[in-house]
Each structure stands twice: as structure tokens, then as C-alpha cells.
Amino acid sequence: MKKEWKEAIQRDDVERLGRLLNSETDINMRDRYGQTALMIAARDGRSSAVRFLVANGAALDHTAKYGLSAVMLAVINGHVDTVRILAEAGADLEIRGTGAPGFEGKTAVDLATAQSRFDMVEILRKGRK
């Protein structure tokens, strides 16, 4: 992933993301850690960037280290608005983490429950229906 993408995400700069998307071909390109732009935006709670990426066809269910998806990264980092956006967009809420004791076999709901984030649990349970 190019530096410009990460900078636009960090600034939650949708206008710049739009320009970059017009000049790039793969909205799902990955950085050296295997994370997509959507995963980074979700991890950092950049709601505007998440909405933009979802609206422009970013894959919701790619995973990277420990099998974590964008919605799982949003849960872990406490970004309730981002969790809502991704759940409503149809993110797969049954993906299970891998490899690390805190993530192995756990879904986004499990991760939210472990953090006593019942606001997120409610959003995620609604998203399963």
C-alpha cells in the first residue's frame, strides 16, 4: 500500500481518498502487514474513510494477522461507530480469529463481550440477522 493511502486514512480525508482511488486500480491492496485500507481505517476509527471505502467496493472480510477482519479491529480498538458501519454494510460477523490466545476462535461478538462492550455486542447481534 502506498504512503499516500495511509496518510489519507490517518487524516480521514475522503476527498483525497477519492483522488487516490481514481488513480489506483486496487482498493483492496495490502500493506506490508497484510492490512487493507479498510482494515487500517477501521482499526483507527476513521468513520468517514470507512464509509467511503465501503461505498466504493472495499472488501469487508479480508483478514490479516491473527485472522482479524476490519470489524474485529474496530471492536478491539473500541470504535463503536465503525463497528456499526461495517455491520450494517454486511461484514461477515462469523469470521474467527486465529493464532493468538486472545483471538483464537473468537468472533467480533466474542471480542466485544470479552471487553464488556455490550453496546457493540448489541450492534453485532443485530447485524447477524
Residue, then its C-alpha position, 0 to 999 in steps of 0.5 A: m500500500k502506498k504512503e499516500w493511502k495511509e496518510a489519507i486514512q490517518r487524516d480521514d480525508v475522503e476527498r483525497l481518498g477519492r483522488l487516490l482511488n481514481s488513480e489506483t486500480d486496487i482498493n483492496m491492496r495490502d500493506r506490508y502487514g497484510q492490512t487493507a485500507l479498510m482494515i487500517a481505517a477501521r482499526d483507527g476509527r476513521s468513520s468517514a474513510v470507512r464509509f467511503l471505502v465501503a461505498n466504493g467496493a472495499a472488501l469487508d472480510h479480508t483478514a490479516k494477522y491473527g485472522l482479524s477482519a476490519v470489524m474485529l479491529a474496530v471492536i478491539n480498538g473500541h470504535v463503536d461507530t465503525v463497528r456499526i458501519l461495517a455491520e450494517a454494510g454486511a461484514d461477515l460477523e462469523i469470521r474467527g480469529t486465529g493464532a493468538p490466545g486472545f483471538e483464537g476462535k473468537t468472533a467480533v461478538d466474542l471480542a466485544t463481550a470479552q471487553s464488556r462492550f455490550d453496546m457493540v455486542e448489541i450492534l453485532r447481534k443485530g447485524r447477524k440477522 
